Amino acid sequence: MGDTRTLLISVAGTVANGALLATVAAVIIGFMMWGFGTALNIPGLATKGVQTFFGAVVCAIVCAGLNSWIAWFGEQAISIWN
């Protein structure tokens, strides 16, 4: 049972780290959209860039806490499965 729990936490942690990298990429893309929209005077692009940027920042904050949530749920699973 312990090996399965460790494997699930490891896989979930890897997925969480991948999600964190994707949100960092989204932050950079949103910042670029915002900058190009402002520099080229395209308000629609700048607005979408701001939304993408701040949405990605929120997602990055959530993804940063996922590893601790996964470990906590892994501990709870032991009591549920026993």
Secondary structure in CASP SS format (residue, H / E / C, confidence):
PFRMAT SS
TARGET T0000
AUTHOR 0000-0000-0000
METHOD secondary structure of the structure
MODEL  1
M C 1.00
G H 1.00
D H 1.00
T H 1.00
R H 1.00
T H 1.00
L H 1.00
L H 1.00
I H 1.00
S H 1.00
V H 1.00
A H 1.00
G H 1.00
T H 1.00
V H 1.00
A H 1.00
N H 1.00
G H 1.00
A H 1.00
L H 1.00
L H 1.00
A H 1.00
T H 1.00
V H 1.00
A H 1.00
A H 1.00
V H 1.00
I H 1.00
I H 1.00
G H 1.00
F H 1.00
M H 1.00
M H 1.00
W H 1.00
G H 1.00
F H 1.00
G H 1.00
T H 1.00
A H 1.00
L C 1.00
N C 1.00
I C 1.00
P H 1.00
G H 1.00
L H 1.00
A H 1.00
T H 1.00
K H 1.00
G H 1.00
V H 1.00
Q H 1.00
T H 1.00
F H 1.00
F H 1.00
G H 1.00
A H 1.00
V H 1.00
V H 1.00
C H 1.00
A H 1.00
I H 1.00
V H 1.00
C H 1.00
A H 1.00
G H 1.00
L H 1.00
N H 1.00
S H 1.00
W H 1.00
I H 1.00
A H 1.00
W H 1.00
F H 1.00
G H 1.00
E H 1.00
Q H 1.00
A H 1.00
I H 1.00
S H 1.00
I H 1.00
W H 1.00
N C 1.00
END
